[in-house]
Amino acid sequence: MFLLLLFIAQSYGKMISVRVVERHGDRAPLRELPNVQIPDPLGELTQQGLNQLEKIGSKMREIYAENGIVPKQYDPRKFFFYTTHVDRTKMSQSAFAHGFFTSTSGPEDPDTKEPIFGTGLTPLPSHSVLPHNEYLLLSASRCKNALDAIEEGQKSDSMKQYYKDNAATLNKLFNQVGTTAEGYDITDIIDVLIYLNEHNLPFPGGMTKADFDEYMKIFDYLSVTYSPVHNKKFCDAATGMFMKKLLREVSQEVNSPPSDASSELPVFYHYHGHDWTINSVFGCLGLNNTNNPSYGSLIVIETHVDDNDQKKVYFKFKKALNVSKEAENLQLEEWTPKYCPAGKEYCDFDSFSKQWSPYWQQASDENWYKDVCGMAIKGSNTILVIILVVLAVVFALSLAGLIVLCVFYLKTKPEKIAGKEVTMQ
């Protein structure tokens, strides 16, 4: 496998950069069910998830670092790590980095040559923003236009018919878990069942593995419907900011001549998000996604320049990474997005950027949020400036009024002269 990956990397030409967009590792469910015991804290990464991401990081090191494509040791100029502001994604990214960087990659004491940190690793700086401002990896659940598209799908006639056609199966599910549709969302219920299945824990209410597999088909259908990946309005809002950042960076990479400035650009980017993140990018790039991306699913975007100076973008993915069975054998698959020339295993940069140019060439992020996302960015500089200007005007008017009152008072203040009140003139 190593020799095959080495041959593929060389045949593509010179690799300029690689970006990994990944879902967090195995976690506990977000909600409990009646009569179901969850040993792990709700919503948090499990030990199994930590092991999973460390193995993925190790395999990615074999593909990209051992071949000399990216540095083996951490260099802040060459690596960029970004995660959503959630504990499970932060821990997943740390586990990934623990597997990616070997125990000899950390800083050494200049005198003893021993690792400064006992593990031999280096502290990893990871970028993130507060959840209410997370539009890079979670626009699908933040942007008004994306949420409107999801609501349209949920209220569509086809969705109503789907629930009607599967009413017997859904009622069976509710009876087995001891709840109702009014009390729990279907995806919340199956979220618990996935955890039980992955950790070899018993299903509730006499549920069998065959029942679970049947419910998973419904879950996959609903997951794709909840993120209507073929709806352009949704795709633009859900992935536009990420694609805007990607295309700006890649354009700078492929169009900058070798220089001290271009050599300082990162070569390895790692983005850690959620199923919303993967689903949105999958669908909007043109991959027919019929399954909800499982824990550890990832998308790899590589930028190459061949001997003829042609700029190419390659896309690889792994979307069904079983926690216990497949983490040891990470094998990326390739696909060509729908915006790329048919019949080619890559997408030339010009064709790829043309589709997204209306967004990534916007003069400011605020225009993108208004036109594509359907809302103003929280914490917008423009809004802040307006507020400050209004406050400054109010303060100036108040101060001017206070001065006028003081002058008027001094001119009309009565004083006593020889026991008589007189008015100052």
C-alpha positions in Angstrom: 0.0 0.0 0.0 2.9 2.3 0.8 4.5 1.8 -2.6 1.2 2.3 -4.3 0.5 5.6 -2.5 4.1 6.8 -3.3 3.6 6.0 -7.0 0.3 7.8 -7.1 1.7 10.9 -5.3 4.6 11.1 -7.8 2.4 10.5 -10.9 0.2 13.5 -10.0 3.2 15.9 -10.3 4.4 18.2 -7.5 1.9 18.4 -4.6 1.6 21.9 -3.3 -0.8 21.4 -0.4 -3.2 19.0 1.1 -6.4 19.7 3.1 -8.2 17.2 5.3 -11.8 17.9 6.3 -12.8 15.3 8.9 -15.6 14.4 11.2 -14.8 13.8 14.9 -14.3 10.3 16.3 -16.8 8.0 18.0 -18.8 9.8 20.7 -21.5 9.1 23.2 -25.1 10.0 22.0 -26.4 13.5 22.6 -29.5 12.4 24.4 -30.5 9.5 26.7 -33.4 7.1 26.1 -35.6 5.6 28.7 -34.2 2.4 30.2 -30.9 2.7 28.3 -27.6 3.1 30.2 -24.9 5.2 28.5 -21.5 4.7 30.3 -19.8 7.7 28.7 -20.7 11.3 29.2 -23.3 12.5 26.7 -21.9 14.0 23.6 -18.3 13.5 24.5 -15.6 11.6 22.6 -15.1 8.0 23.8 -11.8 6.2 24.3 -12.7 4.3 21.2 -13.0 7.6 19.3 -9.6 8.7 20.6 -7.9 5.5 19.4 -9.7 5.8 16.1 -8.4 9.3 15.3 -4.9 8.5 16.5 -4.8 5.6 14.0 -6.1 7.8 11.2 -3.4 10.4 12.0 -0.8 7.7 11.8 -2.0 6.4 8.4 -2.1 10.0 7.1 1.5 10.4 8.2 2.4 7.3 6.1 0.7 8.8 3.1 2.0 12.4 3.3 4.8 12.8 5.8 6.8 9.6 5.2 6.9 10.4 1.5 8.4 13.8 2.1 5.2 15.6 0.9 4.8 17.4 4.2 7.2 17.9 7.0 7.5 15.1 9.6 8.0 17.6 12.4 5.5 20.3 13.4 6.3 23.7 11.8 3.8 26.5 12.5 4.6 27.9 9.0 3.6 24.6 7.3 0.7 23.3 9.3 -2.7 24.9 10.0 -5.2 23.2 12.3 -8.8 24.4 12.7 -11.7 22.9 14.7 -15.2 23.8 15.8 -15.4 25.1 19.3 -16.7 21.7 20.7 -14.8 19.4 23.1 -15.2 16.3 20.9 -13.8 17.9 17.8 -10.9 19.5 19.8 -10.0 16.2 21.4 -10.3 14.4 18.0 -7.9 16.8 16.4 -5.5 16.4 19.2 -5.7 12.6 18.8 -5.2 12.9 15.1 -2.1 15.1 15.7 -0.8 12.6 18.2 -0.8 9.9 15.5 0.4 12.2 12.8 3.5 13.5 14.6 5.9 10.9 15.9 7.3 10.9 19.4 10.5 12.4 18.0 8.8 15.4 16.4 8.7 17.6 19.5 11.2 20.2 20.7 14.4 19.1 22.4 16.5 20.5 25.2 19.5 22.2 23.6 21.9 20.8 26.2 20.6 17.2 26.9 19.0 16.7 23.5 16.1 15.0 25.4 12.5 15.8 24.6 11.3 18.9 26.5 7.9 17.2 27.0 7.8 13.6 28.3 5.8 12.3 25.4 8.3 13.7 22.9 5.5 15.6 21.1 4.9 19.3 20.7 2.0 21.4 21.9 -0.4 22.0 19.0 -2.1 25.3 18.4 -5.6 24.9 17.0 -7.8 27.7 15.7 -11.5 28.0 16.4 -14.2 30.6 17.0 -17.2 30.7 19.3 -20.1 28.5 18.2 -22.5 31.4 17.3 -19.8 32.7 14.8 -18.9 29.3 13.3 -19.8 29.7 9.7 -16.7 28.0 8.2 -17.6 24.4 9.1 -21.1 24.7 10.4 -22.9 27.1 8.0 -25.5 24.4 7.3 -26.8 24.9 10.8 -26.1 28.7 11.0 -27.1 30.3 7.8 -30.7 31.3 7.3 -30.8 30.3 3.7 -29.5 26.8 4.5 -32.0 26.4 7.4 -34.8 27.5 5.1 -33.8 24.9 2.5 -33.8 22.2 5.2 -37.2 23.3 6.4 -38.5 23.2 2.9 -37.3 19.6 2.6 -38.8 18.6 5.9 -42.2 20.0 4.9 -42.2 18.7 1.3 -44.8 16.3 0.0 -42.1 13.7 -0.6 -41.0 13.7 3.0 -44.6 13.5 4.2 -45.1 10.5 1.9 -41.9 8.9 3.2 -43.1 9.1 6.8 -46.5 7.6 5.7 -44.9 4.7 3.8 -42.6 3.9 6.8 -45.2 4.4 9.5 -45.2 0.8 10.6 -41.4 0.6 10.9 -41.2 3.9 12.8 -44.0 2.8 15.3 -42.1 -0.4 15.9 -39.0 1.6 16.6 -40.8 3.9 19.1 -42.3 0.9 20.9 -39.0 -0.8 21.2 -37.2 2.2 22.8 -40.2 3.1 24.9 -40.9 6.6 23.6 -42.9 8.6 21.1 -42.3 10.8 18.1 -43.4 13.8 20.1 -40.8 13.2 22.8 -37.7 12.4 20.6 -36.4 13.2 17.2 -35.9 10.0 15.1 -32.2 10.9 14.6 -31.7 11.3 18.3 -33.0 7.7 18.9 -30.9 6.2 16.2 -27.9 8.1 17.5 -28.2 6.1 20.7 -28.6 2.8 18.8 -25.4 3.6 16.8 -23.6 3.9 20.1 -25.0 0.7 21.4 -24.0 -1.1 18.2 -20.5 0.2 18.0 -19.8 -0.7 21.7 -21.4 -4.1 21.6 -24.1 -3.1 24.1 -27.6 -4.7 24.1 -30.4 -3.0 22.2 -33.6 -2.1 24.1 -37.0 -3.7 23.9 -36.0 -6.9 22.2 -34.5 -5.1 19.2 -32.4 -7.3 16.9 -29.5 -6.5 14.6 -31.8 -6.9 11.6 -34.1 -4.2 13.2 -31.1 -1.9 13.7 -30.0 -2.3 10.0 -33.6 -1.4 8.9 -33.6 1.7 11.1 -30.2 2.7 9.8 -31.6 2.9 6.2 -34.2 5.4 7.5 -31.5 7.3 9.3 -29.4 7.6 6.2 -32.3 8.8 4.2 -33.3 11.4 6.7 -29.7 12.6 7.1 -29.4 13.3 3.4 -32.8 15.0 3.4 -32.0 17.1 6.4 -29.0 18.4 4.4 -30.6 18.8 0.9 -27.3 18.5 -0.9 -28.7 18.9 -4.4 -30.4 22.2 -3.5 -28.2 25.1 -4.8 -29.5 27.5 -2.2 -28.5 25.1 0.5 -25.1 24.3 -1.0 -24.1 27.9 -1.6 -25.0 28.8 2.0 -23.7 25.6 3.6 -20.2 25.4 2.0 -19.7 28.8 0.4 -17.5 30.3 3.1 -15.3 27.2 3.2 -15.0 27.1 -0.6 -14.3 30.8 -0.6 -11.4 30.3 1.8 -10.1 27.2 0.0 -10.1 28.9 -3.5 -8.4 32.1 -2.2 -5.7 30.0 -0.6 -5.2 27.6 -3.6 -5.2 30.5 -6.0 -2.4 32.1 -4.0 -0.5 28.8 -3.9 -0.6 28.0 -7.6 -0.2 31.5 -8.9 2.6 32.7 -6.7 6.2 32.1 -8.1 8.7 30.4 -5.8 9.8 33.0 -3.3 10.3 33.6 0.4 6.6 34.7 0.7 5.1 31.7 -1.1 7.4 29.2 0.8 5.8 30.4 4.1 2.3 29.2 3.1 1.1 26.1 4.9 1.2 22.8 3.1 -1.1 20.8 5.4 -4.5 22.0 6.6 -6.6 20.0 8.9 -10.3 21.0 9.6 -12.2 19.1 12.2 -16.0 19.3 12.2 -19.2 17.3 12.3 -21.5 15.2 10.1 -23.1 18.5 8.9 -19.6 19.6 7.7 -18.9 16.4 5.7 -22.4 16.0 4.4 -22.5 19.6 3.0 -19.1 19.4 1.3 -19.8 15.9 -0.1 -23.0 16.9 -1.7 -22.1 20.4 -2.9 -18.9 19.1 -4.6 -21.0 16.5 -6.4 -20.6 13.3 -4.6 -23.8 11.2 -4.5 -24.1 10.8 -0.8 -26.6 8.1 0.3 -25.2 7.5 3.8 -24.7 9.8 6.8 -20.9 10.1 7.2 -19.8 8.0 10.1 -17.3 8.9 12.8 -13.9 9.7 11.4 -15.1 10.2 7.8 -12.9 12.5 5.9 -12.4 14.4 2.7 -8.9 15.1 1.3 -8.3 17.9 -1.2 -4.9 17.9 -2.8 -3.4 20.7 -5.0 -0.8 19.7 -7.6 1.2 21.3 -10.4 2.4 19.0 -13.2 5.4 19.3 -15.4 3.4 21.4 -17.9 2.6 23.9 -15.1 -1.1 22.8 -15.2 -2.8 23.4 -11.8 -4.9 20.4 -10.7 -7.1 19.6 -7.7 -7.6 16.0 -6.6 -10.4 14.9 -4.3 -10.3 11.8 -2.1 -12.6 10.6 0.6 -13.4 7.9 3.2 -17.0 8.2 4.4 -17.7 4.8 6.1 -14.9 4.3 8.5 -16.0 1.7 11.0 -14.6 2.4 14.5 -13.5 -1.1 15.4 -12.8 -2.7 12.0 -11.4 -0.2 9.4 -9.3 2.3 11.2 -6.2 0.1 10.8 -6.7 0.0 7.0 -7.4 3.6 5.9 -7.7 3.6 2.1 -8.8 6.8 0.4 -11.1 6.7 -2.6 -11.1 9.2 -5.4 -14.0 11.1 -7.1 -14.4 13.8 -9.6 -16.7 16.7 -8.5 -19.6 17.5 -10.9 -18.0 20.8 -11.8 -14.9 19.2 -13.2 -14.4 17.8 -16.8 -16.0 14.4 -17.2 -13.7 11.4 -17.5 -10.8 12.9 -15.6 -9.5 11.9 -12.2 -8.7 15.5 -11.4 -10.2 18.9 -11.7 -8.2 21.7 -13.3 -8.2 24.7 -11.0 -9.8 27.1 -13.6 -12.8 24.9 -14.0 -13.2 24.3 -10.3 -12.9 28.0 -9.3 -15.3 29.2 -12.1 -18.3 27.6 -10.3 -17.5 29.3 -7.0 -16.1 32.6 -8.3 -19.2 34.6 -7.5 -18.5 34.0 -3.8 -14.8 33.8 -3.3 -14.2 37.0 -5.2 -16.6 39.0 -3.1 -15.1 42.2 -1.8 -15.8 41.3 1.8 -17.1 38.5 4.0 -20.0 40.7 5.0 -21.3 40.7 1.4 -21.2 36.9 1.3 -23.1 36.6 4.6 -25.8 39.0 3.3 -26.1 37.7 -0.2 -25.5 33.9 0.2 -26.0 33.1 3.8 -29.0 35.3 4.2 -27.9 37.1 7.3 -25.4 39.6 8.6 -22.3 38.2 10.3 -22.4 38.3 14.1 -19.8 40.7 15.4 -19.6 42.4 12.0 -17.2 45.3 11.9 -19.7 47.4 10.0 -22.3 47.0 12.7 -19.8 47.7 15.4 -18.7 50.9 13.6 -22.3 52.1 13.3 -23.0 51.4 17.0 -19.8 53.4 17.9 -20.7 56.3 15.7 -24.2 56.5 17.2 -22.8 56.4 20.7 -20.3 59.1 19.8 -23.0 61.3 18.4 -25.2 60.8 21.5 -22.3 61.6 23.7 -21.3 64.7 21.8 -24.9 66.0 21.8 -25.2 65.3 25.5 -21.9 67.1 26.2 -23.0 70.1 24.1 -26.3 70.3 25.9 -24.5 70.1 29.3 -22.2 73.0 28.3 -25.1 75.2 27.2 -27.0 74.6 30.5 -23.9 75.5 32.5 -23.3 78.7 30.6 -27.0 79.6 30.9 -26.9 78.9 34.6 -23.8 81.0 35.2 -25.3 84.0 33.3 -28.5 83.9 35.2 -27.2 82.8 38.7 -28.4 85.3 41.4 -25.8 86.7 43.8 -26.1 88.7 46.9 -24.4 92.1 47.1 -24.7 93.9 50.4 -27.5 91.6 51.4 -29.4 92.1 48.1 -29.9 89.7 45.3 -28.7 90.9 41.9 -28.5 89.2 38.6 -25.2 88.9 36.8 -25.2 90.8 33.5 
